[in-house]
Amino acid sequence: MLIAEKATRIVGGHIIISAFLGILINLFMFFKFLSYEKTSFYILCTSKTLSNFILLTVYFLYIGPTELLYTQIGSMNLNTYLNQTMGLGMYLQGPITQMIITINRFLVIWFTPTHVPQYSHRITLGALSVSWITVTWLSTLIGLPGFDNNNNFDIIINLANCRVPIGFEHIGYYSTPCNNQITIIVVSGIFLIGFLTNFMNFMIGGKLIYTWKRTRGNLSSEANQLRRRTSIRFFVQSVIQDYVCSMDVVNNMVSHFYCSGDRLCITLSLFSFGVLIYGIDGLVMYIFNYKSFGSSVASREPTNESMRTIIQVSPASIP
């Protein structure tokens, strides 16, 4: 057995095992979040587990077996559609959801620290709907303008001009000007999302530090202290998830350098590392929310009046 084939099969086994474990943790968290009160934060976390599950399922059922068995599974057309969905469609859903989560945290910490208005749920659902419609469109490329076979900017008649196969070294792959164009746009969009998200995280961290310094000498109710601790916990969870997403993007970029242009090395590095990202993301959500698994869920957000009294509030009830 050649070294290239052996390495590919080993990575295939790693992908199947890692994807299976990631699917389990994300499914577990998906149903846990569904059992919580439908606050904006938990709605967003539920969406994140769903997008993680879809991507991990492709790793588990297609990419892993294709590498392990060292052969093509299904048609090349299926290959191109899955690559379009993973590489340019669902690949964006994670960063977009993280940005919406950060925006939610920013608005709560800066403008509604004691009471979150009910319309925030509608805004959250509206933003999530737009993001899912967008990534679904990117996964199909219906009516997308791009390059024709003569490299002229025109409406694409044959959408296969933009869909290219997953970069399996042992099967064969190719690229097109249209695909390269879309990739540049997607990467630029991810960098813009990362910049905005990190800027808001900086503002949130500053606000939390300022609030803590201003109120640390004052007596506050148990509900107020709980809200502060929960806000910090959600903020730290959001920041870690932001950087988990960034790790995958950074690995995609630097793999071309540490592999010195070796296509097999690049492909195996992308697959073996990328499959871990979505499982780690689900694990982060588990670590930061497992304490509330056995808690009773309060029916309402604490009001200004109830914040003055000592009450028992579950962390799961606070967005």
C-alpha positions in Angstrom: 0.0 0.0 0.0 1.4 3.4 -1.0 2.1 6.0 1.7 -0.5 8.4 0.2 -3.2 5.7 0.2 -2.4 4.7 3.8 -2.4 8.2 5.0 -5.7 8.9 3.3 -7.4 5.8 4.8 -6.1 6.7 8.3 -7.5 10.2 8.0 -10.8 8.7 6.7 -11.1 6.6 9.9 -10.3 9.7 12.0 -13.0 11.6 10.2 -15.7 9.0 10.7 -14.9 8.6 14.5 -14.6 12.4 15.1 -17.8 13.2 13.1 -19.8 10.5 14.9 -18.8 11.9 18.3 -19.5 15.4 17.1 -22.9 14.4 15.9 -23.7 12.9 19.3 -22.8 16.0 21.3 -24.5 18.4 18.9 -27.7 16.3 18.9 -27.6 16.1 22.7 -27.3 19.9 22.9 -30.0 20.4 20.2 -32.6 18.6 22.2 -31.4 20.2 25.5 -31.7 23.7 24.0 -35.2 22.8 22.8 -36.2 22.0 26.3 -35.1 25.4 27.6 -37.2 28.6 27.6 -37.1 30.0 24.1 -34.9 33.0 24.8 -33.0 34.6 21.9 -29.6 33.2 23.1 -30.9 29.6 23.2 -32.7 29.9 19.9 -29.4 30.9 18.3 -27.5 28.1 20.1 -30.1 25.6 18.8 -29.5 26.9 15.2 -25.8 26.5 15.7 -26.1 22.8 16.8 -28.3 22.2 13.7 -25.7 23.6 11.2 -23.0 21.7 13.0 -25.0 18.5 12.7 -25.6 19.0 8.9 -21.9 19.5 8.3 -20.8 16.6 10.5 -23.3 14.3 8.8 -21.6 15.0 5.4 -18.2 14.2 7.0 -19.6 11.0 8.6 -21.5 9.7 5.6 -19.5 10.9 2.6 -16.1 12.4 3.2 -14.9 9.9 5.8 -16.0 6.8 3.9 -14.6 8.2 0.6 -11.2 8.6 2.3 -11.3 5.3 4.3 -12.5 3.1 1.3 -10.2 5.1 -1.0 -12.8 5.2 -3.7 -15.5 7.5 -5.0 -19.0 7.1 -3.5 -21.9 8.1 -5.6 -21.7 10.3 -8.7 -19.4 13.2 -9.4 -22.5 15.4 -9.5 -23.3 14.4 -5.9 -19.7 15.3 -5.0 -20.0 18.8 -6.5 -23.3 19.5 -4.8 -22.0 18.4 -1.4 -18.9 20.5 -1.9 -21.0 23.5 -2.8 -23.2 23.0 0.3 -20.3 22.5 2.7 -17.7 24.9 1.3 -19.8 27.9 0.3 -23.3 27.3 1.8 -23.3 25.8 5.3 -19.7 26.9 5.9 -21.0 30.4 6.3 -23.9 29.5 8.6 -21.7 29.0 11.7 -19.9 32.4 11.5 -23.2 34.2 10.6 -24.9 32.6 13.6 -22.0 33.6 15.9 -22.3 37.2 14.7 -26.0 37.2 15.5 -25.2 35.7 18.9 -22.6 38.5 19.5 -25.1 41.2 18.4 -27.6 39.7 20.8 -25.1 39.8 23.7 -24.1 43.3 22.7 -27.7 44.7 22.8 -28.5 42.9 26.0 -25.4 44.1 27.9 -25.3 47.6 26.6 -29.0 48.6 26.2 -31.2 46.1 28.1 -29.3 44.9 31.2 -32.3 44.2 33.4 -35.2 43.4 31.0 -35.1 42.0 27.5 -38.1 43.1 25.3 -40.3 40.4 23.8 -39.8 41.7 20.3 -36.1 40.6 20.5 -37.3 37.0 19.8 -39.0 38.1 16.6 -35.8 40.0 15.5 -33.7 36.9 16.3 -36.0 34.6 14.3 -36.1 37.1 11.4 -32.3 37.3 11.3 -31.9 33.5 11.5 -34.4 33.0 8.7 -32.6 35.4 6.5 -29.2 33.7 7.2 -30.7 30.2 6.5 -32.3 31.4 3.2 -28.9 32.9 2.2 -26.8 29.9 2.8 -29.4 27.7 1.1 -29.2 29.9 -1.9 -25.4 29.7 -1.9 -25.7 25.9 -1.7 -27.7 25.9 -5.0 -26.4 29.0 -6.8 -29.8 29.6 -8.5 -29.5 32.6 -10.9 -26.0 33.5 -9.7 -24.0 35.7 -12.1 -20.4 34.6 -12.9 -18.0 33.7 -15.7 -19.0 31.7 -18.8 -16.6 29.4 -20.6 -15.0 32.4 -22.4 -14.3 34.1 -19.1 -16.9 36.8 -19.9 -19.1 38.1 -17.1 -22.6 36.8 -17.9 -25.5 34.9 -16.4 -24.5 31.3 -15.9 -26.7 28.9 -17.9 -24.8 25.8 -16.8 -24.5 26.0 -13.0 -21.9 23.3 -13.1 -19.5 26.0 -14.1 -19.5 27.1 -10.4 -19.8 23.7 -8.7 -16.6 21.9 -8.4 -15.8 18.6 -6.6 -14.4 18.1 -3.1 -10.6 18.1 -3.4 -10.1 14.3 -3.0 -6.6 13.6 -4.2 -7.3 10.0 -5.1 -10.5 10.8 -7.1 -9.5 13.9 -8.9 -10.7 17.5 -8.7 -10.7 20.7 -10.6 -11.5 24.4 -10.2 -13.1 27.0 -12.3 -12.9 30.8 -12.5 -16.4 31.1 -11.2 -15.7 28.9 -8.2 -12.5 30.9 -7.5 -14.5 34.1 -7.6 -17.1 32.9 -5.1 -14.4 31.6 -2.8 -12.8 35.0 -2.6 -16.1 36.6 -1.9 -16.9 34.0 0.9 -13.5 34.4 2.5 -13.8 38.2 2.4 -17.2 37.9 4.0 -15.9 35.7 6.8 -13.1 38.1 7.5 -15.6 41.0 7.7 -17.9 39.0 10.0 -14.9 38.1 12.2 -13.9 41.8 12.4 -17.4 43.0 13.4 -17.8 40.1 15.9 -14.5 40.8 17.6 -15.1 44.5 17.8 -18.5 43.9 19.5 -16.8 41.4 21.9 -14.3 44.0 22.8 -17.2 46.5 23.6 -19.1 43.9 25.6 -16.0 43.0 27.6 -15.4 46.6 28.4 -19.0 47.1 29.5 -18.9 44.1 31.8 -15.6 45.2 33.4 -17.0 48.8 33.9 -20.3 47.5 35.4 -18.4 45.1 37.8 -16.1 47.9 39.0 -19.0 50.2 39.5 -21.2 47.8 41.5 -18.7 45.6 43.3 -19.0 47.6 46.5 -22.8 47.7 46.4 -25.2 45.2 47.9 -27.3 43.5 45.2 -30.0 40.9 45.1 -29.3 37.3 44.4 -31.2 37.7 41.0 -28.9 40.6 40.1 -25.8 38.7 40.9 -27.1 35.7 39.0 -27.8 37.8 36.0 -24.3 39.2 36.1 -22.7 35.8 36.3 -24.9 34.5 33.5 -24.0 37.4 31.3 -20.3 36.8 31.8 -20.7 33.1 31.2 -22.6 33.6 27.9 -20.0 36.2 26.9 -17.1 33.8 27.5 -19.0 31.0 25.7 -19.6 33.3 22.7 -15.9 34.4 22.5 -14.6 30.9 22.6 -17.0 29.8 19.9 -15.9 32.8 17.8 -12.3 31.6 18.0 -13.2 28.0 17.3 -14.7 29.2 14.0 -11.7 31.3 13.3 -9.3 28.4 13.8 -10.9 26.5 10.9 -10.5 29.6 8.6 -6.9 30.1 9.7 -6.1 26.4 9.1 -7.5 26.6 5.6 -5.2 29.5 4.8 -1.9 28.4 6.5 -2.2 24.8 5.3 -1.0 26.0 1.9 2.1 27.2 3.5 3.1 24.4 5.9 2.3 21.8 3.3 4.5 23.7 0.8 1.9 23.3 -2.0 1.6 19.5 -1.6 -2.1 18.9 -2.6 -2.5 15.7 -0.6 -1.1 17.3 2.5 -3.4 20.3 2.1 -6.5 18.1 1.6 -5.9 15.8 4.5 -5.0 18.7 6.8 -8.3 20.5 5.9 -10.4 17.4 6.4 -8.7 16.1 9.6 -8.9 19.5 11.3 -12.2 20.7 9.9 -14.2 17.8 11.2 -13.0 18.6 14.8 -14.3 22.2 14.7 -18.0 21.4 14.8 -17.6 18.8 17.5 -15.5 21.2 19.6 -18.2 23.9 19.1 -20.8 21.5 20.5 -18.6 20.6 23.4 -18.1 24.3 24.3 -21.9 24.7 24.4 -22.1 21.6 26.7 -19.4 22.8 29.1 -21.0 26.2 29.5 -24.6 25.0 29.9 -24.4 21.6 31.7 -25.0 23.1 35.1 -28.5 24.2 34.0 -29.5 20.7 32.8 -31.2 19.9 36.0 -32.6 23.3 36.8 -36.2 24.3 36.6 -37.0 26.8 33.9 -38.5 30.1 35.0 -41.5 31.2 33.0 -40.5 34.9 32.6 -37.5 37.2 32.5 -36.9 39.0 35.8 -38.5 42.5 35.8 -37.1 45.6 37.4 -39.4 45.1 40.4 -38.5 41.4 40.9 -34.8 42.3 40.7 -35.1 44.0 44.0 -36.2 40.8 45.8 -34.2 37.7 46.4 -35.6 35.0 44.1 -34.4 31.8 42.6 -33.9 32.0 38.9 -32.6 29.3 36.6 -29.7 30.3 34.3 -31.7 28.8 31.4 -34.3 31.6 31.7 -31.9 34.4 31.1 -31.2 35.4 27.5 
